[in-house]
Amino acid sequence: MPEQPYEPERAIAGTGMGGAMDLAASEATTVEGTPGGPEGTGPAGPRPSAAPGGRPRSLWSDAWRDLRRNPVFLLSALVILFLVLVSLWPSAIASGSPLTCDLARAQDGPGPGAPFGYDGQGCNVYTRTVYGARTSVTVGLCATLGVALFGSVLGGLAGYFGGVWDAVLSRITDIVFAIPVVLGGLVLLSVVTSTTVWPVIGFMVLLGWPQISRIARGSVITVKQHDYVQAARALGASDTRILLRHIAPNAVAPVIVVATIALGTYIALEATLSYLGVGLKPPSVSWGIDISAASPYIRNAPHALLWPSGALAVTVLAFIMLGDAIRDALDPKLR
């Protein structure tokens, strides 16, 4: 039988029965490049967990996709965005100073330039409500950031290294947990004469870090037992690299959820302490201060109590709803 000349445009493909058959190069490429499904079913579609482009989706991309479809998240995010903008530029929607008062208009109802009326001191309730958002948002964000950073570092290190460090931190956490928050605020803040928000923020960080610390500790203990962490340690990776590159990105989700929900709690706590007279003090503008000042006049001027109380309730509810939506999106058990 004469020898066939070699043709580079031909390829050999197995028949699956021990033999072979000749295929053109274009046909061979088509067979190899087609993602085949089971025999007789045609090409298989992309996997549900694959992102456009064939890359597998991560937890964060899946969470963002779910959040964009969640009406609770969208509504709460819009409310929070509005509060942040009002906090940055309160003069854009409120004219005048929140400290300007006229006793001749004390307890007056809504009128031109004062859609919310006037309080017992003749101050514009609308202006003070708008400017009070800045204090609440500042205290909530700064306290949450401080608690999340401080608690995450302590809890993460305790969960990773364990031993004596873990035992000592656990006992300190138990002691701090035993301190009632409101009672602790009455004792610690009653001796503070500053009218700024920083003593209140420092108090919240001092008593708020144990919750985040426990969450971070448990999350790190779970993550450090995974195979990729053991493989990185076997390859000689340092503790710092393992913590920052492998453990922290995979253990931070529970901390974010708890911190987001706690943000609304810190805003309510600031208002409570200011209402009791140990948080922010005049001339600071705070919803808690306004609620406390309007309480004696609730029968004659209920509007002075209604508007700052309503703004506080909506703000706290928005952050709690945002935290619930993020928790549902990051919970793998719900997928």
N, C-alpha and C positions, 0 to 999 in steps of 0.2 A: 504493500500500500504506500503510495507516494507521500512523502512528508509534507504536511501543510505549513505554508509560511506563517510566521508569527505576525499577528495583527494586533497592534497596541490598543486599537479601539475596542477589542473584545475583552470580556472578563469571564471568569469561571465562577459559577455559583453552584453550591451543593443542592441536590434535589431533595434532601432529607431522607433518601432511601439507599444511601451508600454510593450513588452515582453522581454525575455532574452534568451540567448542560451549559451551553455557551449563551452568553448574554451580551448584548451591546453595552458599551460603557454607559450610555445614557440610561439604559434599562437597569443596569446594576446600581447606578446612583439612586434611581427612583426607589428601588426595593430597599436599599439601606437607609434612605432618608425618610421613608414613610413610617410614622409611628403606628405600627400595626396593633390591632386589638386581637381578641380571640378569633380563630379561624371562622370565616364566613360572616363576621360582623362588621368588617370594614375598619377604617382607621379609627383608633381610639382618640377621644377628645382630650383636652388638657386636664390635668388633675385639679380637683377642686381647691387644693391648697397652693396652687401655683399662681404667681402673679403674672401680669402681662410681660412677655419676654421670656417666660420659662423659669423665672427665678422663684423659689419657694417664698411664700409670704411669712413674715415674722409676726410675733405676738402684737407688736406695736402697730403694724400695718393693718392687721385684722381688727384691732381695737378701734383704730381711727375710722375704718370703714363702717363698723357698727355704730360708732358715735354719730357719724354724719347722718345716719338713718334714724336716730333716736330723737323723737320730738321733745322729750324731757331735757335731753342735753342741749338741744338747740335753743329752747326757751330759756333755760337757766344761763346758758352762755351769753345770750343777748342781754339779759338783765345785768349780768356781771360786767359785761363790756360797757353798758351804759353807766353803771356805777363808777367804773374806773375812769371813764371820760369825764364824768361829773366831778370826780375827785381831783383830776388834773386841772380842769378848767371850770371851776364853779361859777366864775363871773360870766360865763357864756350864757347861762340860763337864769342867773339871779343877779339883779342889780342892787347896789348898796352894800353896806357892811353888816355882818351879822351881829356886831357889837353896838350898833346904833339903835337906841331905844327911845321911845317917847311915852312918858307916863300918861299923857293925856289920852293915848289910844289903848291903854291897858285893857285887855280882855275883849277888845272889839272884834267883831266877826270879819269875814272876808270882805274885801273892798278893793278899789283900784290900787295896783301895785303890791297888794298883799292878798293873794288868792287863798291863803290858808289862815288869814286873820292875824291877830296879835296875841302875845302871851301876857302873863300877869305883870310883866315889867314894861310892856309896850314894845317889845321887840317883834320884828317881822318873822312869823313862824316859817314861812316859805323859805326865806333866805337862810335862816338858821338850820332848817332841815337839809337844804342843799349843801351847805358848808359842813354839816355834820357827817356827810358821807365820806369826806376826806379823812376825818379822824378814824372812822370805823374801818375803812379799807386799809389805811396805813397800819393800824394796830393788827388787823387780821393777817395781812400779808407778811409783815415783819415778824410777828410772833410765830406764825406757821413756818416760815423759812428758818428761823432760829431753832425751833423745836425739832424740825425735820433734820437739819444738819447735825445738831448736837446729839440728838437721840440716835440717829442712824450710825454715826461714827462710833459711839460707845457700844451700842447693841451689836453692830457688825463685828467690831473687834472682839467682843466677848463671845459671840457665836463662833467665830473663826478659830480663835486660839484656845478658848475654853479654860479649864484648870482653875487656878486661884483667881485670875482676873474675872472669869465668869461668875465665880462664887461671890466675890466681893461686890461686883456690880449688881447681882441679883438681890443681895441684902440691902444695898443702898436704894435700889428701886422699890423694894417693899416699904422702906421707911418713908420715902417721898410719897408713895401711893397712900399711906395712912394719914397724910395731912389733908384735911378738908380744904378745898380750893377757896371757897368764899371766906371761911374763917381765917385761912392763911393770908388772904388779901387784906382783911380787916386788920390783922396784926402787923404785917410787914409794910403795907402802904400807908398806914395811919401816921407814921413818923416821917413820911416823905413830904417835902414842901414844894417840890418841883411841879410846875404846871404843864410840862411836856409829856409826850406819850411814852418816852423811853423807860421810866420806872415801871409803868404798867406792862410794857413789852418784856422787860427783864424778869418781872414776876411770873409772867405766863411761861416763859422759857424755863425758869427755875423749877416750876411745878408741873410743866407739861411734857418734858422729855421722857419720863419713864414709859409712857404708853407707846411712843414711837420706838423706843429702845427695845421693848419686848417684841414688837412686831418685826423689827429688823433682825434681832437675834434669832428668832425662830425661822425667818426666811433664809438667813445665811446658813444656818445649820442644815436646812433642807437642801440648799443648792450645792453646798460643798461636798455632798455625798455623790453627786452625779459623776458619770464616767469622764466627761471632758475636763473636770477639775482634777480628778485623779491622774489623767493623762498629762495634763500640764505640770503637775507636781513631779511625775515620773520623768519628764523631760528636763527637769531642773529649773523650772520657772520660779522666780522669787515670790515671797508672800505678797509683796506689794503688787506685782504684776498679776498674780492670781486674783487678788481682791479687786483691783481696778478693772481688769480686762475680762475676767470670766465670772466672778461672783456678783459684783455690784450691778451690772446691767440686767442680770437675771433675777436679782433679789429685790429690786427697787420698786416693783409694781405694787405690792401690798403697802409699802410706805407712802406712795403717792396717793393711794385710795384713802388711807386713814388720815393723812394730812389734809386732803381736800375737804373731807367731812368735818375735821376739827377746826378748819378755818372759820366756818360759821359759828362754831361754839365759842371761839375766842372773841369774835365780835360781840356775841351776846354776853360773854363774861365781862368785857370792858364796859358795856352799858350797865350791867348789874353793879359793878364796883363804883362806877361814876354815880349811879343812882343812890348808892349808900354813902357817898361822900368821900370815899377813899381812893377812887380812881383818878380820872382827870378832874381838875378843879377850874372854876372860872378864873380868868376870862377865856379858857379853852372852850371850843364849841363842840359839843358831843350830844348825841341822841340821849344818852343816859342822863346827862345834866338837864336837858330840856324836859325829859319825862319826870324827873324829880321835882323840877321847879313848877311844872304844870299840875302835879298831883293835888295840891291843896285847892285848886280852882276847877276841879273836874266838873262840878255842877254848873258853874257860871260860864266857863270857857272850855267845854270839852274838846274843841278843835285844837287847842294848844297841846293836848295830850294825844289826840288821835293821830295826827300826821307824823310826828317823830316815832311813835310806837309802830305805826303801819310801815314806815320806811325800814325800821329795824327788823320787823317780822319778815318782810319781803326779802331783805338782804340775806338774813340767816337761812331762810327757806331756799333761796336760789343756790347758795353754796352747798347745802345739804343735798339738794336734788342733783347738782353737778357731781358731787362725790358718789352718790348712788349710781348714776349713769356710768361713771368711770369704773366703779367696782364691777358692774355687770359686764362691761366690755372687756375687762382684763381677767375675768374669772374663766379659766379654761373648762370648768365643769359645765358651763352653760353653752358650750359649742357643740 
